[in-house]
């Protein structure tokens, strides 16, 4: 199960009200998307590191836009991209969306244990 707490709308007090969104059924397709996304980011960051340059603003924006899109897709449209952009504080933005991404992968891999006898059977 995934959860994300966002501040939604101006609310009665003008500050917005917090709402916690939950997604109890995470499709296996999202595991695939999470792994692909992590792979893309790692490849892009390795390329940048090898070149000895800093990431461009466009590259940084692509990473965060992709994280937001992943969260919206994971929660099956319970909120939109603007709700994420406006509902998370700057300090928690990367941490919260990164948590969702890594928890998606970790939850799927939780029950996967390497079989120590697998090599023996292949021979």
N, C-alpha and C positions, 0 to 999 in steps of 0.2 A: 504494500500500500504506500502511496506517495501522498504527501501533504505539502501545501504551499500557502503561506499566510500573506495576503496582499491588502493594502489599504485601497478601498474602492470608493470613488466619488467624493464629493465634498461633505456629505453627511449633514446631520442636523447642527453639529457644532462647527461646521466649516472646515474641519480637519480631516474629514473622511472617516470611514468606519472600517475596521479590520474584519476581513472575512477569511476563514480557512477553507481552502478547497481541498478535497480529497479525491483520490482516484484509487479505488480498491482493486480494480482489474487492470493490470498493466499488460497490454498486448505484447506477445513475443516479438512482433515487428519493431517495437520500440527498443528492444535489446539490440537488434540489428542496427537500427538508426544510431543508437548510442555508441556502439563500437565503431561504426563508420565515422561518426563525428569525431570521436577521440582520435582515431587514426589520421583523419584530415588535419586536425589541429597539431598533432605531434609532427607530422610530415612538414607542415607549413613552418612550425617553430624551428625544426631542425634545419630547414633550408635557410631561414633567416639567420640562425646562429652560425651556420657554415659560411655565410656571406660576410659575417662580421658587422652587419648593420642592425639598426633598430627597426622594429616593425613599423610599417606605415600606418597612419590613421585609418586608411581603408581596410588594411588587414585586421586591425584591432576591431573595427566595426563589424567586419564579417563574422568574427568569432562571437561577439556578443549578440548580433542579430540571429545567428544560428542557434545559440543557447536559448534565446527567447522563443524562437520558432519551435524548438524541441519541446520546451515546457508547454506551450499552447497545444501542440499535437498530443503530448503525453496525457494531458488533462482533457483531451477530446473537446476542446473549444468551450470549456466552462468559463473561460475568460479569453480576452484577446491580447495581442501584443502590446497595445497601448496600456492595458490594465497592468501588465508586468512592468513596463517602463515607468508608469506613474505610481505603482503600488509598492515598489521596493525602494528602500533607502539606498543611497549610493554605497554605503559601507557594507551592506549585506547582499548587494546584487550578485556579485560574482560567487560569493560563498554559497548562497542559496541555490542558484542555478547549477553551480558545479556539484553541489550535494545531490540534487535531483538526478543529474547525469550519472554520477558515480554510483548512487544507490540503485539505479536501474540495472546497471551492469552487475553490481555485487549481489543483488537479490536473485538474479538469474543464475549466477555462478555458485550460489550458496550450496546447492545440493550436488554440485559437480565435484567429484573427488577422483583423482587419477587412480586408475586400476593398476596396482603394481604387477599384476600377472598379465597385463595386456601384451607386452613384448614377447613373453614366453609363448603365448597362444598363436602369435603371428608366425612364428618360426616353423 
